[in-house]
Amino acid sequence: MFALGLQGSPRKDGNSDILLSLFMKELERHGFQTQIVQVAQKDIQFCKEFTVCEKKGICPIQDDMSREIYTLLREADVVVAASPVFFYNVSAQLKALIDRCQTLWARRYMLKLHDPASSFRRGFLLAVGATAGKQLFEGMHLTAKYFFDALGADYTGSLTYRRVEGKGKIKSHPTVQQDVSREAAALAKGLSGRRKVLFASCENACRSQMAAAFAQKYGGHKFDVIQAGSYPAGRIDPLMVDVMAEKGIDMGFRRPRSLQDTVGPIPIDVIISFGDGETDFDLPGADCLEWQLPAASGRNMEQMRSLCAEIEKRVIDFVNSESNVDNSH
């Protein structure tokens, strides 16, 4: 499981930064791997309304959104956005990131592409304000609602705190630790009990990417799905992306990943490989399956469609065969 934190304040070690750190540490206690993006320190340009995203599903601006953040948003099971109140909304830095997610909105609603992880991805808001106004967080809630919708995430909840002024004051709030523990546990419920399945291929550019996407689509409520390769390619196979798009499945912003970097401390329940010798590493306790499917390199469109159909069938059979496996750990 992967939780992504978006720290929207331009002030490092401010109240929203402290609150986000507390929250992410609590998620780690529930088995999440976490990463916090300090948004103000990233190269994120504002939306220039080129409208390319609505036609092609990509943003032509080359910055940290295209280099890193779109991919992180796609990989995350949970996205936590944190910000102080700036004129009844999130900070300008975080708002720039949110505006650039028009690209993800367009892929979902204009191009009709479905991100398989959207069936289980969750979003959460953390916010801190200095005043006590009744409507202090209303603008932030509306922004978060539509931001998480664009991501394909259920807006699960929020923690908002009034009258917190002065650096570090959130630490002395009487209920903050109890609040964080309660809400992190609620976010983890239903995600932390899933069996962990790794799809491994040589380049992690085609077969394992398709299999992981289908596993998320048909079994995301049962499986924590990851994918990687022993010799990851520079990018995923564009022909595979086109074939999956024919099925309405969005493979945008996915990238090949290294087995060494991906597996790490994660305990794996099942590893499924494709006959390329990708399993030459120690995964104690994992059930190993091998699907003998030839590499996708050099295939034409019809051959890629055939491979895609075969992988989809095998994933469905796997999900059905695992339906009686006890998920409790």
Secondary structure as UniProt FT lines:
FT   STRAND          2..7
FT   TURN            12..13
FT   HELIX           15..29
FT   TURN            30..31
FT   STRAND          33..38
FT   HELIX           39..41
FT   HELIX           52..56
FT   HELIX           65..69
FT   HELIX           70..75
FT   STRAND          78..84
FT   TURN            87..88
FT   HELIX           92..100
FT   HELIX           102..109
FT   HELIX           116..119
FT   STRAND          122..128
FT   TURN            134..137
FT   HELIX           138..151
FT   STRAND          154..161
FT   TURN            167..168
FT   HELIX           169..172
FT   TURN            174..175
FT   HELIX           176..188
FT   TURN            189..193
FT   STRAND          195..201
FT   HELIX           207..219
FT   TURN            220..222
FT   STRAND          223..229
FT   HELIX           238..246
FT   TURN            247..248
FT   TURN            252..253
FT   HELIX           259..263
FT   TURN            264..265
FT   STRAND          270..273
FT   TURN            278..279
FT   TURN            284..285
FT   STRAND          287..290
FT   TURN            297..298
FT   HELIX           301..321
FT   TURN            322..324
//
